[in-house]
């Protein structure tokens, strides 16, 4: 069997990847903080819908950074699973009930997930920054 040539792993490449990940996490953190500050307190129905819409935009934005999304999901698998179960339930209820509004359920799902994302982003960002050489 012929030998398999080994590839040299560049520390510079690893550092660049880590810096890119940190940038993505910091951008996400800024967006999360903006959403938190805009919708803190007990919002009215109109604000609940705006909050849900902004969270949906955030989810779409997060999916543009697939590696970051997978890392966050892996870090807090339980939090992501709770969101998925809640979302599946809401979609199922919407399908069964037609026009019935599930605004409060969607709001509660996203509000809980906002904390999951914020905590995960903060933890990962801090620890990836610590992993870089000084």
N, C-alpha and C positions, 0 to 999 in steps of 0.2 A: 504494500500500500504506500503510495507516495506521501511524503510529509506535507502537511498543510502549512503554508507560510503564515507566520504570525504577523498580525498587524500591530504596529506601534500605536498606542493610545496617546494622543497628545493631551498634555495637561492644559495647554492653552485652549483646546477645543472644549474640554470639560468645564473650564472656568468660563468660557464664553457662553456655553449652554446654561450654566448656573446663573450667570448675570442676566441672561435673557429671561429665564424663569422668574427671577427676582423682580425684574421690570414688569412682567405680566402680573405678578402677585400684587405689586404696589399699585398698578393701574386699577386692578380689581378692587383693592382696598379703598382707593379714593372714591370709586363709584359707589361702593357699599356705604361708606361714610356719608356721602351726599344723600343717598336714599334714606339712611337712618335719620339724618338731621332734618330732612324735609317732612318725614312722616312720624316723628316722635309724638308721643301723647296719644290721645284717643281720637282718631280721625272720623270725620263724617263719611257718609256713603260715597260722596263724590271723590273724596280723597282716597278712600279704600280702592276704588277702581283705578285711580291714577297710580297708586302704589303697586297694584297688581300689574298694570301695564309696564311700569318701569322695571319691575322684577322680571317680567317676560323678556324685555329688551336685554336685561343683564344676562339672563340665561342664554340667549342667542349669542351675545357677545362672548360669553365664557366658552361656548362651543367652538368659537373661532380659534381658540388656543387649546387644542385637543390634549396636548401633553399636560398642560396645567390643570385642565378639567379632570383628567384621569388621576393625576396626583392628588387633587383635592378629594376626589371620590374615594381613592384608596386610603387616604388619611382618616376621613370620617365616614366610613362605609355605612355605619348605622344611621347617621344624619341624612345621608343621601337616600338610603332605603326608606326612611320614614317619609321623606318628601315624595318619593316615587309611589309609595302606597297611598298616601293622601291624595296625590294627583290622580292616580288611577281610580280611586273612589269617586272623586269629584267628576271626572270625565264619564264614568259609568252613570252617576246620578243625572248628569246633564243629558245623557243619551236617553235615559228612561223617562225623564220628566219633561222634556221639551223646553218650554219657556221658563221653567222654574229657575230662579236666580240662586246661585250658590256663592254670592259675594262674600258673605261672612266666612265661609269655609275656605275659599280661595285666599282671603286676606290672612286668616289664621295660619294656613299652610305656608304662605310666603313670609310672614312675619317670623315664624319659627325658623324657617330656612335661612333667613337673613342672618340670624345669630349663628347658625351652623357655619355658613360661609365666612362670616367675619372672623369667628374664632379660628377656623381652619387656615384662612389666609394669613392671619397674624402669626400663628404658630409657625407655619411653614416658612414665611418670609424671614422671621427672626432666625430660625435655625439654618436656613440656607445661607444667610448672610454670615453667620458664625462659621460656616464651613469654608468660606473663602480665606485664602492666605492674607495676612495683614499687610 
